Amino acid sequence: DLGRWGARWAFGNPRPNELDPIVLMWWMRRRVCLDRVPRRRVVIRFDFRGGPKQGYWLLIEQNDVSVCLKDPGHDIDVLVTADIMAFYRVWLGRSTLSEALRQKQVQLDGAPADIREFPEWFAWSPMADTVRAALADRHKASDKVYPVELPESGRRLN
């Protein structure tokens, strides 16, 4: 289908002018899984490197999720400190959160249970699984060895 083709051939890393933290927050807001959030209210603060020097908050309540550009005045449950490009890559499915955490491109601070559950609070991008599968397919294709015959010697290289 078109989504799979686009994920394989058209979706690259976002260009620097496409790295808008507010757009990313709105995308994330729409993909919060309210039934997986453990409390009546969860506050997540995002501090992005490589973008504007300001904080962004997701205020997750029982029936609503708000994007805040100012501190909403509640205790922070999870602090996400991330390279903006790395977090976009995670959101889009070009990388996993665990890879970004391992490479220290993303850091999560908060109670251990909240940090463990954080990835489950989001459905992530609707194309993330398709993008990951397409990247795996491209990786497999690039790992294949094709014999090459050298014209002058008749030898084959593998």
VOPAGU-2260 file (C-alpha; in pm, 1 decimal, decimal comma):
REM VOPAGU-2260
SITE   aa  ch    i         X         Y         Z
SITE  ASP   A    0       0,0       0,0       0,0
SITE  LEU   A    1      95,6     365,4     -28,9
SITE  GLY   A    2     185,6     399,6     340,9
SITE  ARG   A    3     429,4     108,8     322,0
SITE  TRP   A    4     586,2     245,5       2,8
SITE  GLY   A    5     619,1     592,1     157,9
SITE  ALA   A    6     770,7     449,4     475,3
SITE  ARG   A    7    1026,6     257,9     273,6
SITE  TRP   A    8    1122,2     520,2      16,8
SITE  ALA   A    9     990,6     865,6     103,7
SITE  PHE   A   10    1010,3     907,2     481,4
SITE  GLY   A   11    1358,0    1015,8     574,4
SITE  ASN   A   12    1480,4    1197,6     878,9
SITE  PRO   A   13    1304,6    1528,3     926,1
SITE  ARG   A   14    1494,3    1829,7     797,0
SITE  PRO   A   15    1606,0    2082,8    1060,1
SITE  ASN   A   16    1334,2    2329,8     954,9
SITE  GLU   A   17    1072,0    2058,5    1023,3
SITE  LEU   A   18    1176,3    2006,8    1387,9
SITE  ASP   A   19     897,6    2198,9    1557,7
SITE  PRO   A   20     851,0    2100,8    1924,3
SITE  ILE   A   21     498,0    2244,5    1935,7
SITE  VAL   A   22     387,2    2033,5    1638,3
SITE  LEU   A   23     545,1    1728,3    1800,9
SITE  MET   A   24     361,8    1799,4    2128,4
SITE  TRP   A   25      27,7    1826,2    1943,9
SITE  TRP   A   26      92,2    1497,0    1765,1
SITE  MET   A   27     177,5    1334,0    2097,3
SITE  ARG   A   28    -128,7    1487,0    2264,1
SITE  ARG   A   29    -352,9    1317,3    2009,3
SITE  ARG   A   30    -185,7     978,3    2068,5
SITE  VAL   A   31    -198,3     956,9    2450,0
SITE  CYS   A   32    -362,2     632,1    2563,2
SITE  LEU   A   33    -570,2     764,3    2852,7
SITE  ASP   A   34    -666,5     413,3    2965,3
SITE  ARG   A   35    -297,7     331,3    3026,5
SITE  VAL   A   36    -215,8     637,4    3235,9
SITE  PRO   A   37    -202,6     525,3    3600,7
SITE  ARG   A   38    -333,7     835,0    3780,2
SITE  ARG   A   39    -594,8    1106,1    3750,8
SITE  ARG   A   40    -325,0    1355,1    3652,3
SITE  VAL   A   41      20,4    1307,2    3499,7
SITE  VAL   A   42     249,1    1595,2    3406,0
SITE  ILE   A   43     532,3    1539,8    3159,2
SITE  ARG   A   44     784,5    1814,8    3093,5
SITE  PHE   A   45     990,3    1808,4    2773,8
SITE  ASP   A   46    1319,3    1995,0    2741,2
SITE  PHE   A   47    1457,1    1967,9    2388,8
SITE  ARG   A   48    1815,2    2030,7    2285,0
SITE  GLY   A   49    1855,8    2164,1    1932,6
SITE  GLY   A   50    1539,3    2370,3    1942,5
SITE  PRO   A   51    1405,9    2676,3    2119,9
SITE  LYS   A   52    1524,5    2702,6    2481,1
SITE  GLN   A   53    1193,9    2654,3    2658,0
SITE  GLY   A   54     998,0    2380,3    2829,0
SITE  TYR   A   55     687,3    2209,7    2697,2
SITE  TRP   A   56     438,6    2016,6    2907,8
SITE  LEU   A   57     177,8    1752,3    2846,8
SITE  LEU   A   58     -85,8    1768,2    3117,7
SITE  ILE   A   59    -267,9    1435,4    3107,2
SITE  GLU   A   60    -592,4    1419,0    3300,3
SITE  GLN   A   61    -865,9    1155,4    3309,7
SITE  ASN   A   62   -1057,2    1281,2    3006,8
SITE  ASP   A   63    -827,3    1536,4    2848,8
SITE  VAL   A   64    -470,0    1605,6    2742,6
SITE  SER   A   65    -337,5    1960,3    2720,8
SITE  VAL   A   66     -22,2    2096,9    2561,1
SITE  CYS   A   67     117,9    2371,7    2783,5
SITE  LEU   A   68     381,0    2625,5    2684,9
SITE  LYS   A   69     396,6    2751,4    3044,0
SITE  ASP   A   70     435,6    2549,1    3363,1
SITE  PRO   A   71      84,5    2424,8    3447,8
SITE  GLY   A   72     161,4    2453,0    3819,9
SITE  HIS   A   73     156,4    2083,0    3912,3
SITE  ASP   A   74     440,0    1853,6    4017,3
SITE  ILE   A   75     626,3    1700,9    3723,7
SITE  ASP   A   76     595,2    1322,8    3706,8
SITE  VAL   A   77     834,5    1262,3    3417,0
SITE  LEU   A   78    1101,2    1494,6    3281,0
SITE  VAL   A   79    1205,0    1415,6    2923,6
SITE  THR   A   80    1533,8    1571,5    2817,5
SITE  ALA   A   81    1606,7    1495,9    2454,8
SITE  ASP   A   82    1777,2    1596,8    2136,4
SITE  ILE   A   83    1484,5    1720,1    1925,5
SITE  MET   A   84    1596,0    1521,9    1617,1
SITE  ALA   A   85    1633,7    1203,8    1823,4
SITE  PHE   A   86    1285,4    1239,8    1971,4
SITE  TYR   A   87    1134,8    1304,9    1629,0
SITE  ARG   A   88    1309,0     988,7    1505,3
SITE  VAL   A   89    1155,1     791,7    1792,5
SITE  TRP   A   90     811,9     942,0    1729,3
SITE  LEU   A   91     827,4     865,5    1356,0
SITE  GLY   A   92     953,2     509,7    1408,5
SITE  ARG   A   93    1300,3     563,2    1263,1
SITE  SER   A   94    1448,4     474,1    1601,7
SITE  THR   A   95    1316,2     313,7    1918,4
SITE  LEU   A   96    1292,8     482,8    2254,6
SITE  SER   A   97    1518,2     216,3    2404,9
SITE  GLU   A   98    1787,0     288,2    2139,7
SITE  ALA   A   99    1765,0     662,7    2203,0
SITE  LEU   A  100    1787,2     606,1    2579,6
SITE  ARG   A  101    2085,3     370,7    2538,1
SITE  GLN   A  102    2264,0     626,9    2318,5
SITE  LYS   A  103    2181,1     901,6    2571,7
SITE  GLN   A  104    1991,6    1103,2    2309,5
SITE  VAL   A  105    1685,2    1087,8    2534,9
SITE  GLN   A  106    1681,4    1088,0    2913,5
SITE  LEU   A  107    1381,4    1017,3    3135,9
SITE  ASP   A  108    1371,8    1130,9    3497,4
SITE  GLY   A  109    1098,1    1049,6    3745,5
SITE  ALA   A  110     974,1     768,1    3964,7
SITE  PRO   A  111    1097,5     427,4    3837,2
SITE  ALA   A  112     739,7     304,2    3778,1
SITE  ASP   A  113     655,5     614,4    3570,2
SITE  ILE   A  114     972,9     580,4    3364,1
SITE  ARG   A  115     897,5     212,6    3300,8
SITE  GLU   A  116     538,3     288,7    3197,8
SITE  PHE   A  117     610,1     607,4    2997,3
SITE  PRO   A  118     635,8     433,0    2655,8
SITE  GLU   A  119     297,8     265,9    2714,5
SITE  TRP   A  120     121,1     598,6    2766,9
SITE  PHE   A  121     150,2     676,4    2394,1
SITE  ALA   A  122      34,9     507,8    2076,0
SITE  TRP   A  123     328,8     686,9    1903,0
SITE  SER   A  124     302,9     781,8    1538,4
SITE  PRO   A  125      43,5     587,8    1339,4
SITE  MET   A  126     320,0     513,5    1086,3
SITE  ALA   A  127     592,5     414,3    1337,6
SITE  ASP   A  128     547,6      36,3    1302,6
SITE  THR   A  129     533,9      63,6     922,6
SITE  VAL   A  130     846,2     281,4     916,8
SITE  ARG   A  131    1035,5      36,9    1143,1
SITE  ALA   A  132     934,0    -257,9     922,3
SITE  ALA   A  133    1037,4     -72,2     605,9
SITE  LEU   A  134    1373,5      18,9     759,2
SITE  ALA   A  135    1429,2    -345,9     855,1
SITE  ASP   A  136    1343,1    -452,3     496,7
SITE  ARG   A  137    1587,8    -196,7     354,6
SITE  HIS   A  138    1853,3    -316,0     597,4
SITE  LYS   A  139    1802,4    -678,8     492,3
SITE  ALA   A  140    1820,6    -581,1     124,6
SITE  SER   A  141    2147,4    -392,2     178,1
SITE  ASP   A  142    2298,3    -693,0     361,0
SITE  LYS   A  143    2252,0    -924,8      62,5
SITE  VAL   A  144    2567,1   -1021,5    -125,1
SITE  TYR   A  145    2546,4   -1011,1    -501,3
SITE  PRO   A  146    2827,9   -1179,7    -694,7
SITE  VAL   A  147    3013,3    -950,3    -931,7
SITE  GLU   A  148    3213,3   -1085,7   -1221,4
SITE  LEU   A  149    3523,0    -890,0   -1317,7
SITE  PRO   A  150    3528,5    -861,2   -1699,0
SITE  GLU   A  151    3903,5    -872,5   -1746,6
SITE  SER   A  152    3973,4   -1177,8   -1530,1
SITE  GLY   A  153    3649,5   -1370,6   -1532,8
SITE  ARG   A  154    3678,5   -1396,2   -1151,7
SITE  ARG   A  155    3375,5   -1358,6    -930,9
SITE  LEU   A  156    3371,9   -1142,9    -620,2
SITE  ASN   A  157    3124,1   -1210,5    -341,1
